[in-house]
Amino acid sequence: MKRRETGILGEKLAAEFLQGRGYRIVETNYRCPEGEIDIIARHGDFLVFVEVRTKRSKQFGSPEESITSVKQERLRLTAARYRDEHDSLPEQWRIDVVVVELNRGQTTRIELIENAVGEE
């Protein structure tokens, strides 16, 4: 499985996982000059920006360890751009991370980390 295929599968699994927990998917793969948000959803009174991290091995650390401070800042800037471009959004928002670990195409771990990236 190639890297892009792994990412696409991870995002699909993450969307299904979130929907099963009451998240309503609003948009996927939002792109702007500041970066990309994999999934934008509503959950309760929150607008939630979701970064999906998928890995096939732990050779270079866990999926959540791959979110650098630079990536966190890009997520914050991209979320701000989205909020600026759209009306009638919930006032409360957060950035969650869904980590997906695969072994030979099978899910071995899927976990939600709420509010994983603070506003700073």
GROMACS elastic network, one bead per residue, 0.5 to 0.9 nm:
[ bonds ]
;  ai    aj funct       b0    kb
    1     4     6  0.83296   500
    1     5     6  0.61777   500
    1     6     6  0.63721   500
    1   104     6  0.82105   500
    1   105     6  0.77234   500
    2     5     6  0.52469   500
    2     6     6  0.61825   500
    2     7     6  0.87467   500
    3     6     6  0.50529   500
    3     7     6  0.62922   500
    3     8     6  0.87699   500
    3    55     6  0.88543   500
    4     7     6  0.50189   500
    4     8     6  0.62119   500
    4     9     6  0.85922   500
    5     8     6  0.51188   500
    5     9     6  0.61089   500
    5    10     6  0.84744   500
    6     9     6  0.52034   500
    6    10     6  0.60681   500
    6    11     6  0.86593   500
    6    54     6  0.68222   500
    6    55     6  0.74527   500
    6    56     6  0.77261   500
    6   102     6  0.84750   500
    6   105     6  0.81638   500
    7    10     6  0.50361   500
    7    11     6  0.61846   500
    7    12     6  0.86462   500
    7    52     6  0.81459   500
    7    53     6  0.76364   500
    7    54     6  0.60342   500
    7    55     6  0.82251   500
    8    11     6  0.52035   500
    8    12     6  0.62729   500
    8    13     6  0.86835   500
    9    12     6  0.51297   500
    9    13     6  0.61643   500
    9    14     6  0.85062   500
    9    54     6  0.84210   500
    9   105     6  0.85846   500
   10    13     6  0.51194   500
   10    14     6  0.59778   500
   10    15     6  0.85777   500
   10    52     6  0.69774   500
   10    53     6  0.72939   500
   10    54     6  0.54361   500
   10    55     6  0.83992   500
   10    99     6  0.83321   500
   10   100     6  0.60933   500
   10   101     6  0.82644   500
   10   102     6  0.84801   500
   10   107     6  0.89461   500
   11    15     6  0.61064   500
   11    16     6  0.86606   500
   11    28     6  0.88986   500
   11    38     6  0.71447   500
   11    39     6  0.79489   500
   11    51     6  0.89198   500
   11    52     6  0.61222   500
   11    53     6  0.82388   500
   11    54     6  0.80306   500
   11    98     6  0.88382   500
   11   100     6  0.87075   500
   12    15     6  0.52363   500
   12    16     6  0.63957   500
   12    17     6  0.86210   500
   13    16     6  0.52392   500
   13    17     6  0.60806   500
   13    18     6  0.86385   500
   13   100     6  0.79624   500
   13   107     6  0.85863   500
   13   110     6  0.83805   500
   14    18     6  0.60635   500
   14    19     6  0.85352   500
   14    39     6  0.87844   500
   14    52     6  0.69442   500
   14    98     6  0.63806   500
   14    99     6  0.79913   500
   14   100     6  0.74318   500
   14   110     6  0.76162   500
   14   111     6  0.87616   500
   14   112     6  0.87662   500
   15    18     6  0.51623   500
   15    19     6  0.61247   500
   15    20     6  0.85809   500
   15    23     6  0.86084   500
   15    25     6  0.73759   500
   15    39     6  0.74522   500
   16    19     6  0.51524   500
   16    20     6  0.62168   500
   16    21     6  0.88169   500
   17    20     6  0.52103   500
   17    21     6  0.66622   500
   17    23     6  0.88633   500
   17    98     6  0.89475   500
   17   110     6  0.79988   500
   17   111     6  0.87626   500
   17   112     6  0.87742   500
   18    21     6  0.50700   500
   18    22     6  0.65665   500
   18    23     6  0.52939   500
   18    24     6  0.78717   500
   18    25     6  0.82511   500
   18    41     6  0.88036   500
   18    98     6  0.86911   500
   18   112     6  0.82407   500
   19    22     6  0.51387   500
   19    24     6  0.61020   500
   19    25     6  0.72755   500
   20    23     6  0.72641   500
   21    43     6  0.88640   500
   22    42     6  0.86761   500
   22    43     6  0.65963   500
   22    44     6  0.82413   500
   23    41     6  0.61049   500
   23    42     6  0.56779   500
   23    44     6  0.78931   500
   23    48     6  0.87310   500
   24    40     6  0.86395   500
   24    41     6  0.52785   500
   24    42     6  0.51509   500
   24    43     6  0.65037   500
   25    28     6  0.76132   500
   25    39     6  0.70386   500
   25    40     6  0.61073   500
   25    42     6  0.65643   500
   25    43     6  0.89543   500
   26    39     6  0.77009   500
   26    40     6  0.54947   500
   26    42     6  0.69368   500
   27    30     6  0.68405   500
   27    38     6  0.83848   500
   27    39     6  0.59892   500
   27    40     6  0.51095   500
   27    41     6  0.68562   500
   28    37     6  0.72672   500
   28    38     6  0.54559   500
   28    40     6  0.60952   500
   28    41     6  0.86563   500
   29    36     6  0.63315   500
   29    37     6  0.56105   500
   29    39     6  0.61625   500
   29    40     6  0.82543   500
   30    35     6  0.83664   500
   30    36     6  0.54844   500
   30    37     6  0.52328   500
   30    38     6  0.65881   500
   30    39     6  0.74830   500
   30    40     6  0.78602   500
   30    78     6  0.87287   500
   30    82     6  0.83037   500
   31    34     6  0.78575   500
   31    35     6  0.58716   500
   31    37     6  0.66748   500
   31    38     6  0.87722   500
   31    78     6  0.79664   500
   32    35     6  0.55104   500
   32    36     6  0.64701   500
   32    78     6  0.69268   500
   32    81     6  0.77389   500
   32    82     6  0.83617   500
   33    36     6  0.83689   500
   33    78     6  0.80281   500
   34    74     6  0.61397   500
   34    75     6  0.80764   500
   34    77     6  0.60979   500
   34    78     6  0.52502   500
   34    81     6  0.77766   500
   35    74     6  0.59793   500
   35    75     6  0.69733   500
   35    77     6  0.77919   500
   35    78     6  0.56170   500
   36    51     6  0.88421   500
   36    74     6  0.81626   500
   36    75     6  0.73492   500
   36    78     6  0.65718   500
   36    79     6  0.88626   500
   37    40     6  0.69960   500
   37    49     6  0.65489   500
   37    50     6  0.65417   500
   37    51     6  0.61950   500
   37    52     6  0.87177   500
   37    75     6  0.69334   500
   37    78     6  0.70453   500
   37    79     6  0.75764   500
   38    49     6  0.77256   500
   38    50     6  0.60243   500
   38    51     6  0.54797   500
   38    52     6  0.63470   500
   39    48     6  0.81575   500
   39    49     6  0.60652   500
   39    51     6  0.67922   500
   39    52     6  0.78719   500
   40    47     6  0.72977   500
   40    48     6  0.57411   500
   40    50     6  0.60621   500
   41    46     6  0.83804   500
   41    47     6  0.59800   500
   41    48     6  0.51195   500
   41    49     6  0.65352   500
   41    50     6  0.76678   500
   42    45     6  0.72779   500
   42    46     6  0.57206   500
   42    48     6  0.57522   500
   42    49     6  0.87538   500
   42    90     6  0.84438   500
   42    93     6  0.89781   500
   43    46     6  0.52929   500
   43    47     6  0.65408   500
   43    48     6  0.67944   500
   44    47     6  0.82764   500
   45    90     6  0.63568   500
   45    91     6  0.80652   500
   45    92     6  0.66669   500
   45    93     6  0.82975   500
   46    89     6  0.87891   500
   46    90     6  0.59099   500
   46    91     6  0.73433   500
   46    94     6  0.70952   500
   47    89     6  0.70683   500
   47    90     6  0.58291   500
   47    91     6  0.77839   500
   47    92     6  0.63821   500
   47    94     6  0.66566   500
   47    95     6  0.86985   500
   48    92     6  0.87249   500
   48    93     6  0.56172   500
   48    94     6  0.51685   500
   48    95     6  0.57299   500
   48    96     6  0.67125   500
   48   115     6  0.87830   500
   49    75     6  0.83001   500
   49    79     6  0.68203   500
   49    93     6  0.77239   500
   49    94     6  0.63247   500
   49    96     6  0.61617   500
   49    97     6  0.83651   500
   50    94     6  0.85806   500
   50    95     6  0.57640   500
   50    97     6  0.53970   500
   50    98     6  0.69572   500
   51    75     6  0.80757   500
   51    95     6  0.74888   500
   51    96     6  0.64152   500
   51    98     6  0.63501   500
   51    99     6  0.85016   500
   52    63     6  0.87614   500
   52    96     6  0.86855   500
   52    97     6  0.57922   500
   52    99     6  0.59821   500
   52   100     6  0.74798   500
   53    63     6  0.53110   500
   53    64     6  0.67427   500
   53    66     6  0.78417   500
   53    67     6  0.83002   500
   53    97     6  0.73457   500
   53    98     6  0.63183   500
   53   100     6  0.61385   500
   53   101     6  0.84303   500
   54    63     6  0.60250   500
   54    64     6  0.89662   500
   54    98     6  0.83950   500
   54    99     6  0.59505   500
   54   101     6  0.57367   500
   54   102     6  0.74423   500
   55    58     6  0.72454   500
   55    62     6  0.75344   500
   55    63     6  0.59413   500
   55    99     6  0.82189   500
   55   100     6  0.64753   500
   55   101     6  0.50906   500
   55   102     6  0.62181   500
   55   103     6  0.87261   500
   56    59     6  0.88566   500
   56   100     6  0.86204   500
   56   101     6  0.58528   500
   56   103     6  0.57229   500
   56   104     6  0.76013   500
   56   105     6  0.80929   500
   57    60     6  0.76096   500
   57    61     6  0.80809   500
   57    62     6  0.80343   500
   57   101     6  0.72791   500
   57   102     6  0.72891   500
   57   103     6  0.72800   500
   58    62     6  0.54495   500
   58    63     6  0.79036   500
   58   101     6  0.85644   500
   59    62     6  0.81946   500
   60    63     6  0.88117   500
   60    65     6  0.88796   500
   60    66     6  0.84676   500
   61    64     6  0.82337   500
   61    65     6  0.61669   500
   61    66     6  0.72750   500
   62    65     6  0.53083   500
   62    66     6  0.69605   500
   62    99     6  0.85078   500
   62   101     6  0.83552   500
   63    66     6  0.54982   500
   63    67     6  0.77118   500
   63    98     6  0.89056   500
   63    99     6  0.57923   500
   63   100     6  0.71517   500
   63   101     6  0.74326   500
   64    67     6  0.58556   500
   64    97     6  0.76993   500
   64    98     6  0.83119   500
   64    99     6  0.63545   500
   64   113     6  0.89663   500
   65    68     6  0.74380   500
   66    71     6  0.88357   500
   67    70     6  0.80149   500
   67    71     6  0.58130   500
   67    72     6  0.66191   500
   68    71     6  0.50862   500
   68    72     6  0.62343   500
   68    73     6  0.87055   500
   69    73     6  0.62416   500
   69    74     6  0.86834   500
   70    73     6  0.52041   500
   70    74     6  0.63215   500
   70    75     6  0.87179   500
   71    74     6  0.50544   500
   71    75     6  0.61926   500
   71    76     6  0.86979   500
   72    75     6  0.50972   500
   72    76     6  0.63220   500
   72    77     6  0.87379   500
   72   117     6  0.62615   500
   72   118     6  0.84711   500
   73    76     6  0.50528   500
   73    77     6  0.61901   500
   73    78     6  0.85343   500
   73   117     6  0.87123   500
   73   120     6  0.88667   500
   74    77     6  0.50870   500
   74    78     6  0.59774   500
   74    79     6  0.84344   500
   75    78     6  0.51064   500
   75    79     6  0.60052   500
   75    80     6  0.85106   500
   75    95     6  0.78442   500
   75   117     6  0.81430   500
   76    79     6  0.51573   500
   76    80     6  0.61739   500
   76    81     6  0.86990   500
   76    95     6  0.79518   500
   76   117     6  0.78915   500
   76   118     6  0.82598   500
   76   119     6  0.67906   500
   76   120     6  0.86883   500
   77    80     6  0.50560   500
   77    81     6  0.62405   500
   77    82     6  0.87057   500
   78    81     6  0.50669   500
   78    82     6  0.62388   500
   78    83     6  0.86755   500
   79    82     6  0.51073   500
   79    83     6  0.62373   500
   79    84     6  0.86364   500
   79    94     6  0.88673   500
   79    95     6  0.82078   500
   80    83     6  0.51268   500
   80    84     6  0.61584   500
   80    85     6  0.86845   500
   81    84     6  0.50391   500
   81    85     6  0.61979   500
   81    86     6  0.87698   500
   82    85     6  0.51623   500
   82    86     6  0.62625   500
   83    86     6  0.54381   500
   83    87     6  0.75355   500
   83    89     6  0.73145   500
   84    87     6  0.77776   500
   86    89     6  0.69209   500
   88    91     6  0.87417   500
   89    92     6  0.85340   500
   90    93     6  0.70533   500
   93   115     6  0.89902   500
   94   114     6  0.78669   500
   94   115     6  0.54841   500
   94   116     6  0.82174   500
   94   117     6  0.75894   500
   94   118     6  0.74404   500
   94   119     6  0.79241   500
   95   114     6  0.71067   500
   95   115     6  0.51424   500
   95   116     6  0.61006   500
   95   117     6  0.54622   500
   95   118     6  0.71885   500
   95   119     6  0.85321   500
   96   112     6  0.71434   500
   96   113     6  0.56783   500
   96   116     6  0.51395   500
   96   117     6  0.67843   500
   97   111     6  0.82486   500
   97   112     6  0.59494   500
   97   113     6  0.51424   500
   97   114     6  0.66032   500
   97   115     6  0.76937   500
   97   116     6  0.60210   500
   97   117     6  0.80553   500
   98   110     6  0.69254   500
   98   111     6  0.55726   500
   98   113     6  0.61853   500
   98   114     6  0.85154   500
   99   109     6  0.75717   500
   99   110     6  0.55273   500
   99   111     6  0.53041   500
   99   112     6  0.65891   500
   99   113     6  0.79332   500
  100   107     6  0.70660   500
  100   108     6  0.77286   500
  100   109     6  0.56411   500
  100   111     6  0.67631   500
  101   106     6  0.83756   500
  101   107     6  0.59470   500
  101   108     6  0.55238   500
  101   110     6  0.64479   500
  102   105     6  0.56134   500
  102   106     6  0.52712   500
  102   108     6  0.54065   500
  102   109     6  0.70952   500
  102   110     6  0.89280   500
  103   106     6  0.52508   500
  103   107     6  0.65069   500
  103   108     6  0.64486   500
  104   107     6  0.84747   500
  107   110     6  0.71063   500
  113   116     6  0.56221   500
  114   117     6  0.84531   500
  115   118     6  0.63528   500
  117   120     6  0.84688   500
